Amino acid sequence: MEFKREIVAPIVRGMSSDGETPLIVTFLETNKAELTLVAQEVNATTIEKWRNQFNTFLKEKQRYPKSVKVDGEGWSLGVGRTLEEARMAQGAPLTKRVVTRGDVMRGKVALVTGGAQGFGAGIVRGLIGEGGIAYIADMNFEGAKELANQLNRDAGREVAIPLFVNVTDEASVEEMMNQVALKTGSLDIFVSNAGVLRAGSVKEQTLKDFQFVTNVDYTGFFICSKFASRQMSYQNLGSGNTHFSDIIVISSKSGLEGSNRNGSYAGAKFGVIGLTQSFALELVSDKIKVNAICPGNFFEGPLWSDPVTGLFVQYLETGKVPGAKTLHDVRRAYESKVPLDRGCRTEDVVRAICYVVEQKYETGQAVPVTGGQVMLN
């Protein structure tokens, strides 16, 4: 029987979990390995036997195996603390890895869709800055590669990995997750950030524009959750049902209250909160927490600040803000709507992501990051 690498890799990564952060597991084109796993088929009994073999090796050698293979297959999996270690199939000493407050992302693997630019790129930078490894998944693959190269140069090692994905296409998302399995074994955090906005009156907006927004912002989250949760569930089985993973969707303050002449966007963002709550109820048995982050207006982004098409320019030209004579006047008018007197920043969202990852006793929540502009009751 052929054992799919895309299934075995997350299981093996789960076996290396100490309850917090598993090691990196990567595909190697060799059948040489320190530890050989024997089985007829992949099922719960097999996974339990594999975990016992893995733990026996760990106890006897006092280190993790350098490489692991399935008996009869022509490939193996390298195991290490970093991508470089895993590729070299070098073992790591057995030490207790303690995650302390402020260090919650250390060694964790995250994936951010729409991560090549704007808000997504800021999230990628923030998660890497917190000590994590990040996949940059985007239709703009050249932009993802450019950002990854820059971040890897800055870090002096591989901390960012570019991937192509179209979140509205099941085959594309499935292939993306297969690549994750072969590159790092699996991941700990999936951030569904890819989103688009086309505002318009309900009396005027075309069905094409409405569906464009909902396909990316709503259906895209469903597709990503479908394939990410499958892989995370295998990883949890490998851990013996002890490893928490997180699926996080970037919703919006427009998912907490309506948005005038922006119904397609607000409807999609309301919708992902419904999916968040439903997925959270289902996936809790797989130790997968599902939460939504709801940022306020990101004034530094191109939607608002583009010098030609940005909303600040549009609102000044159309006289939407009474008395405004400059772009600064328009910006101040919108900042003044926020009790904390500024727009949302990517670092605010990264802190919220860190919170929901660290907080083991919370799932199915919509966390506002609005500076008080939207207050829940």
PyMOL commands that set and color helices and strands:
alter all, ss='L'
color gray80, all
select helices_A, chain A and resi 5-15+44-61+83-88+118-129+141-155+170-184+207-239+253-255+263-286+302-305+311-318+327-335+346-358
alter helices_A, ss='H'
color red, helices_A
select strands_A, chain A and resi 24-28+35-37+67-70+76-80+109-113+133-138+160-164+189-192+245-250+288-295+366-369
alter strands_A, ss='S'
color yellow, strands_A
deselect
rebuild
show_as cartoon
